[in-house]
Amino acid sequence: MRESYTSRHVGLGTRSREARGLFNYHAAGYRDRIGELIDRAEECRASLRQAFGFEVRGKEVLDVGPGQFLVQSRYFALENNVVALDSELILERLSLRGLVDTVRCNGLQRAVKTVARRAAGIDRLYAVGLRQRLGVEALPVVEVRRGDACQMPFADDSFDMVHSRAVLHHLDDPAAALMEMRRVLRPAGVAWVDLHLYSSWNGSLDPRVMFGCDPKFYWAHLRHDAPGVVEGARLNKLRLADWRELFSRLWPGVQIQLIATQDPALQLSADQLISERRLTGYSKEELLTTTVVALWQKRA
């Protein structure tokens, strides 16, 4: 079984902080979270139309790494046939058989987390909130498959579009995933992926940064004078130049967009750390870029 970031071995204190942070993040802000994800999906749709004249309607769509709530998969499924592929088992309904399969496929910690999330009503909140946001009485059907993004269980030329949000930075071999996306795309098909850059202020995904917003941990994973960092996920730690090279080599003609933080406090902090030589070897572009977006169309 491929280890997921939720099944890694960490201390009880770290796990408790993560659990509290995730609960507060989802329970208190699920509507905002749904809104953010739908907005990103709509941005994806608009950018593909602008870049390639591609309309995401009536298409065969593959969503790689959709997450447990399937928010963006459901959005695309309003007007398309959508297959959601994830390395972890996604339970749409809780059952004893499902829990056994979750332990077998994802590990005991994921199973415990799944039960706790369901018991807290988080899944129900997301389902209700998503139906309201999409304006539907029943959520659109999505075919959910478990599989490896680096070895997809699909034939060549199976999809018109591949979508993947916040997945590539978790993979040990992102090049293999990009080649698989290229393989399963039909000629003239399009791909839209984004990833979280490791050199960003919260690139380690340390829960103390993600949920506590403690400034002393900003860029702590890149500094020698900072407190110890707890990586909030399994990360390949590729830098911006690595991603640019990888995309350009495997997806010829790719369009790359960089999304940088607009927070003045973070921009000022980056300037200060650079001037004090506490962050060396990194450009300001690397430090302030949070998200890398790649758009590509397969040649017909």
C-alpha positions in Angstrom: 0.0 0.0 0.0 1.3 3.4 -0.9 1.7 5.6 2.2 -0.6 8.6 2.3 0.2 11.8 4.2 -2.7 11.0 6.6 -1.3 7.7 7.5 2.3 8.8 8.4 3.6 8.2 11.9 3.7 11.3 14.1 3.4 12.1 17.7 0.1 12.3 19.6 0.5 16.0 20.2 1.0 16.7 16.6 -1.9 14.5 15.6 -4.2 16.2 18.2 -3.2 19.7 16.9 -4.0 18.6 13.3 -7.3 17.1 14.3 -8.4 20.3 16.2 -7.2 22.5 13.3 -8.9 20.4 10.7 -12.2 20.2 12.7 -12.3 24.0 13.2 -11.2 24.6 9.6 -14.0 22.4 8.2 -16.8 22.9 10.8 -16.6 26.6 11.0 -15.6 27.4 7.5 -17.1 24.7 5.3 -19.2 27.2 3.3 -16.1 29.3 2.6 -14.1 26.2 1.7 -16.7 25.0 -0.7 -16.9 28.5 -2.2 -13.1 28.6 -2.6 -13.0 25.2 -4.4 -15.9 26.1 -6.7 -14.3 29.4 -7.5 -11.1 27.6 -8.4 -13.0 25.2 -10.6 -14.7 28.1 -12.4 -11.3 29.7 -12.9 -10.0 26.5 -14.4 -12.9 26.4 -16.7 -12.4 30.0 -17.8 -8.7 29.7 -18.2 -9.1 26.6 -20.5 -11.6 28.5 -22.6 -9.3 31.5 -22.9 -6.1 29.5 -23.5 -7.4 26.8 -25.9 -11.1 27.7 -26.7 -12.0 24.5 -24.8 -15.4 24.3 -23.3 -15.8 22.1 -20.3 -19.2 20.8 -21.2 -20.3 17.4 -22.4 -16.8 16.0 -21.9 -15.2 12.9 -20.3 -13.3 14.4 -17.3 -10.7 12.8 -15.0 -10.2 14.4 -11.6 -7.0 13.2 -10.1 -6.8 13.4 -6.3 -10.3 14.9 -5.7 -10.2 14.7 -1.9 -12.8 13.1 0.4 -15.6 15.7 -0.3 -15.4 15.5 -4.1 -16.3 19.2 -4.3 -14.7 20.0 -7.7 -15.6 16.6 -9.1 -19.3 17.3 -8.3 -19.0 20.7 -9.9 -17.7 19.4 -13.2 -20.2 16.5 -13.1 -23.0 19.0 -13.5 -22.3 19.0 -17.3 -19.8 16.3 -17.8 -19.1 12.6 -17.2 -16.5 12.6 -14.4 -14.2 9.9 -13.0 -12.5 10.8 -9.7 -9.2 8.9 -9.1 -7.6 8.9 -5.6 -4.9 6.9 -4.0 -7.1 6.6 -0.9 -10.5 4.9 -0.7 -13.3 7.5 -0.7 -16.3 6.4 1.2 -19.5 8.0 0.0 -21.5 6.0 2.6 -20.3 4.8 6.0 -20.6 1.0 6.5 -18.7 -1.8 8.3 -17.4 -3.1 5.0 -16.3 0.3 4.0 -14.4 0.8 7.3 -12.7 -2.5 6.8 -11.7 -1.6 3.3 -10.5 1.8 4.5 -8.2 0.2 7.1 -6.9 -2.2 4.5 -6.3 0.4 1.8 -5.6 3.6 3.7 -4.5 2.5 7.2 -6.0 2.6 10.6 -5.4 6.4 11.2 -7.4 7.3 8.1 -10.2 5.0 9.2 -10.3 6.6 12.6 -10.3 10.0 11.0 -13.1 9.0 8.7 -15.3 7.9 11.6 -14.5 11.0 13.6 -15.3 13.2 10.6 -18.6 11.5 10.0 -19.5 11.5 13.7 -18.9 15.2 13.9 -21.2 15.8 10.9 -18.6 17.3 8.7 -19.5 15.2 5.7 -23.2 16.1 6.0 -22.3 19.8 6.3 -20.3 19.6 3.1 -23.0 17.7 1.2 -25.7 20.2 2.2 -23.5 23.2 1.5 -22.4 21.8 -1.9 -26.0 21.1 -2.9 -26.9 24.7 -2.0 -23.9 26.2 -3.8 -24.6 24.1 -7.0 -28.4 24.8 -6.8 -29.4 21.1 -7.0 -31.5 18.8 -4.9 -29.3 15.8 -5.4 -25.5 15.9 -6.0 -24.3 15.0 -9.5 -23.0 11.4 -9.9 -19.3 10.9 -9.9 -17.6 7.6 -10.7 -15.0 7.2 -7.9 -12.0 4.9 -8.5 -9.1 4.1 -6.3 -5.7 4.1 -8.0 -2.2 5.5 -8.4 -1.8 8.7 -10.3 1.6 7.3 -11.5 0.0 4.1 -12.9 -3.5 5.0 -13.9 -6.0 2.1 -14.5 -7.3 3.7 -17.8 -6.7 3.0 -21.4 -4.8 5.5 -23.7 -6.9 8.4 -25.0 -9.7 8.0 -22.5 -10.5 11.5 -21.4 -11.1 15.0 -22.9 -9.8 16.7 -19.8 -7.6 16.0 -16.8 -8.0 18.1 -13.7 -5.8 17.9 -10.6 -5.6 20.2 -7.7 -2.9 20.2 -5.0 -1.7 16.7 -5.7 1.7 16.8 -7.6 3.7 18.2 -4.7 2.8 15.1 -2.6 4.1 12.6 -5.2 7.5 10.9 -5.1 7.5 10.7 -8.9 5.5 13.6 -10.3 7.0 13.0 -13.7 5.3 9.7 -13.9 2.0 11.3 -13.1 2.4 13.9 -15.8 3.2 11.2 -18.3 0.2 9.3 -17.3 -2.0 12.4 -17.6 -0.6 12.8 -21.1 -1.2 9.2 -22.0 -4.9 9.1 -20.9 -5.7 12.4 -22.7 -7.3 12.2 -26.1 -5.7 14.2 -28.9 -6.7 17.9 -28.5 -7.6 17.1 -24.9 -6.5 19.5 -22.2 -5.0 19.3 -18.7 -5.2 21.7 -15.8 -3.2 21.1 -12.7 -2.0 23.2 -9.8 0.4 22.5 -6.9 1.6 24.1 -3.7 5.2 25.3 -3.9 7.5 24.0 -1.2 9.5 27.3 -1.0 6.4 29.3 -0.1 5.8 30.7 3.4 3.7 27.6 4.4 5.3 25.2 2.0 5.9 22.6 4.7 2.2 22.4 5.4 3.1 22.6 9.1 -0.2 22.6 11.0 1.2 25.4 13.3 1.4 27.5 10.2 -1.7 26.3 8.4 -4.0 26.5 11.4 -2.1 28.6 14.0 -0.7 31.3 11.7 2.3 31.7 13.9 4.7 34.1 12.1 7.8 32.5 13.6 7.1 29.4 11.5 6.9 31.3 8.2 9.5 29.8 5.9 10.8 27.9 8.9 11.4 24.8 6.7 14.0 26.8 4.7 15.8 28.5 7.5 18.5 27.3 9.9 17.6 29.7 12.7 13.9 28.7 12.9 12.1 26.3 15.3 11.8 22.6 14.2 9.3 22.0 11.5 6.6 19.3 11.4 5.8 18.5 7.8 2.1 18.4 7.5 2.2 16.0 4.6 4.5 13.9 2.5 6.2 16.3 0.1 8.7 15.9 -2.7 10.2 19.4 -2.0 10.7 20.3 -5.7 11.6 24.0 -6.3 10.2 26.4 -8.9 12.9 25.7 -11.4 12.4 22.0 -11.1 8.7 22.3 -11.8 9.3 24.6 -14.8 11.8 22.1 -16.3 9.5 19.1 -15.6 6.4 20.6 -17.2 8.3 22.0 -20.2 10.0 18.7 -20.9 6.9 16.4 -20.5 4.2 18.8 -21.7 5.7 20.7 -24.7 4.0 24.1 -25.1 2.7 24.2 -21.5 1.4 27.4 -20.1 2.6 28.1 -16.6 1.0 30.6 -14.2 2.3 31.6 -10.8 0.0 32.7 -8.0 1.8 34.8 -5.4 0.7 35.9 -1.9 -0.7 39.4 -1.8 -0.3 39.7 2.0 1.8 42.9 2.7 3.0 41.4 6.0 4.4 38.3 4.2 6.0 40.4 1.5 7.7 42.5 4.2 8.8 39.5 6.1 10.4 38.0 3.0 12.3 41.2 2.3 13.5 41.3 5.9 14.6 37.6 6.0 16.5 38.1 2.7 18.2 41.3 3.8 19.3 39.7 7.1 20.6 36.6 5.2 18.4 34.3 7.1 17.0 33.0 3.8 19.7 32.4 1.3 19.7 30.7 -2.0 16.0 31.6 -2.8 14.6 34.2 -5.0 11.8 36.5 -3.9 9.7 35.0 -6.7 10.2 31.5 -5.1 9.4 32.7 -1.6 6.2 34.6 -2.5 4.8 32.2 -5.0 2.3 29.9 -3.3 0.7 28.1 -6.2 1.9 26.9 -9.6 -0.7 26.3 -12.3 0.0 24.4 -15.6 -2.4 24.4 -18.6 -1.7 22.1 -21.5 -3.3 20.8 -24.7 -2.3 17.6 -26.2 -1.5 17.9 -29.9 -4.0 16.5 -32.2 
